[in-house]
Amino acid sequence: MTVVVFLSSLFGFMAFGMPIAFALILTGAVLMWYLDFWDVQLIAQNLQAGADSFPLLAVPFFILAGELMNAGGISRRIINMAKAYFGHKRGGLGYVAIAASVLLASMSGSALADTAALATLLLPMMRERGYPLSSSSGLVAAGGIIAPIIPPSMPFVIYGVVTNTSISQLFLAGMVPGLIMGIGLIVAWTLIARNIDEPPQEKATSAERRKALVDGAAALMLPVIIVGGLRGGLFTPTEAAVVAAVYALAVSTLLYRELSWSGVVEVLTRASRTTASVMFLCAAAIVSAYMITLAQLPDEIATMLGPLAQDPKLLMVAIMVLMIAVGMVLDLTPTILILGPVLAPIAVKAGIDPVYFGVMFVLIGSIGLITPPVGTVLNVVGGIGRLRMETLVRGVTPFFAIYLVIVALLIAVPSIITVPLQWLR
């Protein structure tokens, strides 16, 4: 009965158009009333505790790092470097988009920031070369969702906080799946590119490639610093976010000199607005998460699942289907905040490695960013490219299919994630 109260309250409030943060707070209040545990002061305390979290400090700094990279020319140099090496191939701009997606993902951890940078710079080029609008926009959108998987990842930070999972291990465990996603996109785009008729492109000379590499070398050092620092125990994920933001600021203002100090103020303003909404959402989620734990909701759901809870792989398939369905109507952050505290304990009881489950949870939730009707990343690409949703859906479908194949592979062979994680630890 508690499950019914929780779901009907949450989706009922959302159906009336209430912002998700307020819906989470009121759902926690409804559960408190239902359990005869009413205490307004407890709601306020959990709201304050939800925002007063050292690991969550990583969120504003990763947001700031992403904004600085886009405004300071770092993202553009990464794309130019990929273009110098792959731009001459048939469908070369598609390979540029994939390479840039993986490189940018290793720097910002924000799907929206990476997608905006890729769409702004590459979609006009693809259109000029005569690429199919549907396929090119679909590829850019699909590449953008690699960002939540390859470290540093803002969704991993949020998931780790709400489920009490090691954020450092989530970061390290996301490296291999993120690279596999990039390989999957290469396979899908290679099949699509065979039908693209574009004028032959001149291959960049060795000197041009060296120039592009030298120009982007400072940007490439950022993921090396972050992953190396985490692997070597030099800093925590929160400290890594600060390092990323300071490094991006220094490179943008002192080395590349593309960001003026007045521009820094604009970047800080944009990052502050995004941070405020995300942090309030996280704080609100702690209210409902506290009551979910108090009501023993995971135990009740595990009992309802019955036989599924006895078979880890079958349970993962069921969760995958649930997550894809939820991803169609919810953004990634609310999905993590709502379902993470509910499903993570069930997975642990079923014998699933908590870090492996966290990676799969965020991966499947990220795929929801390219599924209509919400499809946040799709909407970003559509807004920048001025494309209709029908065109975007048609173009992203092949890449959505390849991602489902990758998810099925990772469910069937968990060691693809767990074995490299043991070495990285």
N, C-alpha and C positions, 0 to 999 in steps of 0.2 A: 504493500500500500504506500510505503514511503517513496518508492520509485515513481508511482503515479502522481503523488503530490509534487515531487521535485520537477518532473517533466512537464506536467500541466501548468505549473506556476511559471516556469522559465519560458516555455514557448507561448504561453498565454500572454505574458507581459510583452514579449517580443512581437506577437501578432498585432498588438495594439500600437505598434510603432515606437515603443519605449527603447531608448538607447540600451545597448547590451550591458553596460556597466551598471546602470540603475536596475535593470532586470535581474542581474546577479545579486545585488544587495537585497532587493525585495524577495527574491527566491529564498535567500538565506533567512530572512525574517519570517517567511511563511513556514519554513521547516522548523524554525525555533518555536513558533506558535503551535505547530502541529505536535511537536514533541513535549509541549508544556514546559518550555524552557525559556520563556520570554524574558529578555534583558536587553534593553536598548543600549546600555553602556557597553555590552559585549560586542555589539555591531560596530560601535565607534572604535573600540580597542582593536578589533580585527582589521578595520579599515586602516588605522594608523600602522599596525604591524605589517600589513601587506605592502605598504610603501617603504617602510623602514627596514630595508633589506640590503645588506652589502652586495650580494651577488647581482641584485637588480640594478646596481649602479652601472653595470656593463651596458644596459639598454640605452641610456642617453648618449653614452660615449660612442657606441657603435652607430647609432643614428647620426651623430655629429660627424663621425669619420666618413660615412657614406655621402653626406651632403658636401663635405670638404673635397672629396675625390671628384665629384661631379663638377663642382664649381671651380676647382683649381687645376683642371686639365689632366688629372691623373687618369680618369676613365678614357678620355680621348686618346691619350698616348698608348694605353693598352690596346685599344682598337686599332690604332695606326700600326702598331707593331705586328699584330695578328694579320693585318691587311698586307704588310710587306712580305710575309712568309706564305700566305695562303691565297691572296687575292687574285692570282693569275690562273688558278684552277677553274675548271668548269663548275659553275655554282660556287665560285670561290668566296663570295661574300657570306654565303651560308656557313662555310667553315670558319670564316673570320668571326661570325656571330657566336659560334660554338666555343672557339678558343677564348674569345673575349669573355663569354659567360663564365667559363671555369676560372679564368684569372680574376675577374671582378668578384666572383663569389668568394675567393680566398682573401678578399680585402674588406668587404663591407658587411656581409651577412644579411643584407636587406633585399628581398626579391623586388620590391617596388622601385628602390633606388637603382638597382642594376638594370631592370627592365626599361626604366625611363631613359637611362643613358644609352642603352643599346638601340632602342627604338628611335630616339632623337637623331643619332648619328648614322645608323645603318639603313633604316627604312627608306629615306630619300635616295640613297645610293642604289639600293635594290630596285626601287621603282624606276630609276633612271636607266638601269641596265636591262630592264624588261623582265625582271623576275615576276612570277605569279604573286599577286598581292596576298592571296590567301596563304600560300606556303611560306612566304617570307615573314609575314606577321605571326603566323603560327610558330615558326622556328624561334623567333625573338622571344615570344611569350614562354615557350617551353624552356628556352635557355635561361630565362630569368629566374625560374624556380629552383635552379641548382643552388642559388645563394643560401637558402636556409639549411642546406645539408653540409656543404664544405665549410670548415671553420675559417674565420669566426662566424658564429651563427646566433643572431638575436633570438629566434625561436627556441634554440637549444637552451639558452640562458633562462627563458621563461619556463620552459618545460622542467628544467632542473630544479628551479625554485619551487614550483607548485607540487612537484612529486618527490622532492628530496633525493634527486639523482645527481651523481657527480657530473658537473658541467664540463670539467676537464676531460673526462672520459667520453662524454657525448661528443665533444669537439674532435677528439682523436678518432673515434669510431665513425664519424661522418665522412672522413676523407675518401675511403675506398668506394662507398656507395655514390658519392658525388662524382667521382671520376668515371664510374660505370654509367651514370646518367649521361655524361658527356660522350662516352663511346656509343651509347645507344642513339643519341642524336646524330652522330656521324653516320651510323648505319642507315638511319631513316632518311637523312638528307642526301646521302649518296644515291639512294634509289630514286628520290625525287629529282635530283639534279640531272639525271640522264635525259629528262624531257625538257630541260631548260635550254633554250636557244639564245645564246648571247654572243656578242662579238668577242673574238679572241682578245685576251688582256695581256699586256706586256708584263713580263716577269721582272720583278724588282732586281736590280743589280746587287752584287755583294756589298757594295759601298752603301746603297740605300738600306739594305737590311741591317748592316752594322750601325748605321745612323739611327734607325728606328729602335734597335736594341739598346743602344747607349742612351737614347732619349727616354726610354721606358724603364731603364735599369733601376732607378730609384723607386719607381712604383712596384717593381717586382720584388724588391727587398722586403716589402711590408709583410706578405704571407710567410716569408722565410723567418722573419723576426718573431712573428706571432706563434707559428707552429714550433719553431726551435725553442722559444722561451717556455712554451707549455710543456714540450717534451723534456726539456732540461730542468724543469721545476724552478725556472727563474722568476716566474710570476704566475698569478692566478688568472682565470678568465676575465675577472673584473679589471685587474691591472693590465691585462692584454688589451682591453677595450680602450683604456686611457692611453696606452702606448700607441695604438692605432690612430686615435684622434690627434695626439700631439705630433706624431710622425706625418700624418696627412697635412696638418696645418703647416708644419715646417717646410715640407716639400712644396706645397702650393704657394706659399708666400715668399720663401727665401731662395728656393732652388729654381722652380719654374717661373715664379713671379707673375702668375696669372691671376692671383687673387689679392685684391687690394684690402686694406684694413676696413674700408667701408663695406666691401663685399663680405668680409668676415662677420660683420654685424648682421647682415642679411642672412647669412648661413646659420648663425646662432639663433636668429629669430625663427627660421623655418624648423630647425632641429628642436627648439624648445616647444613649439606647438605640437609637433609629432610626439615628443616625449611626454607631454602633459596628458594626452589622450591615452597613450599606451600605459603609463604608470597608474593612472586612475583606474583603468580597466584591470590591471594586475591587483591593485588594492581591493577593488570590489570583488574580485574572484576569491580572495582569501576568506571573505565573509561566508560565501556559499561553500567553499572547500572545507572550512571549519565545521559547518553544520553537516556536510556530507560525511565527514569522518565521525562526528558525534552520532549520527543516525545509522552508522554502519551500512551505508548504502552499497559500497562495493561487495560486502558479504551477501547482501540480499540479491544483487544482480548475479553474482557468481552462482548462487543457489538456483536462480532462474535459468542460467545457461546450462546447468546440468552436465550432460555428457561432453559438451564442448570444452568445459573447464578441465576435463581429463586428458584432452589431446591438444598439446600446445600449437601444433601446426593448424589444426582445424579451428582452434580459437583465433589464431592470427588471421585466417581467411575470413572468419566472421567479422572480426574487427575491421579488416580491410574494406569489406563491403559497407559496413556501417560508416566508416570514415569518409569514403568516397561520397556516400549519400549526404552526410552532414556537410562535406566540403562544398556541395552545390549551393548551400544556403547560408553558410557561415564563413567568415574570413579565418585565416590560420590562427591568429592570436586568440580570439574567442574560443575556437575549437580546442586549443591546448588548455585554456583556463577552465573550460566547462567539463571536458571529457578526460583530461589528464588525471585529475585526482580520483576519478571514478574507475577508469580502466587500468591504470598502472598497478594498483594493488591486486586486481584480478589476475593480471599477467604474471606477477611475481608468485602468487599462490599456485598458478599452473606450471611453475617451474621455468618460466621464460626469463632469460637474463635481462635485468632492468635497463641496462644501457642499450642492449640490442633492441629491446622493445621501444625505448625512447627514440632511437634513430628511425625505426620503422614508422612509429606514430607520426613524427614530424614529416617524414618523407611522404607518407600517404596524405597527410593534411596539406602538404605543399602542392600536391597534384590537384587538390581542390581549388587552388588559385587559378587554374586554367579551365575550370568547368563552369558552364553557365548554370543558373542565371546570374549569380553573384560574380564569380570569376574576376577577382580584383586585378590580377595581372592582365587578363584579357582586356579589361576596361581601360587600363593604362595604355596598352598598345593601340587600342581602338581610338582613344582620345588623341594620342599623338599623331597617329597615321590617318585619322578621320575615316575610319573603316566601320562598316556595319557589323553587328554581332554575328550575323549569318556567315559573313566572309571569314571572320576570326575563328568561329567554331569549325568550319570546313577545313581551314588551314591547320588548326592545332590537332585535329583528330588523329593523324598518323603518329604524331609525337606522343599524344596521350596513350595510344595503343602500345607504343614501345616502352613507355614508363610502366604500364600494367604488367608487361612481360618481365621487366626488371624487378618489380615488387614480388611477382610470383617466384622468380628465381631466388630472391633473398629470403622468402618464406621457406622455400624448399631446402635451401642450403644456408642456414644461419651462420655457418663458419666463415662465409665470405666477409662477414662483419666481425665476428668474434675473434677469429684467428689473428688478423692484422692488429686488432685492438690489443691482444695479449703482447704482441711484439712492441707496439707503440708505448704501452704502459711501462 
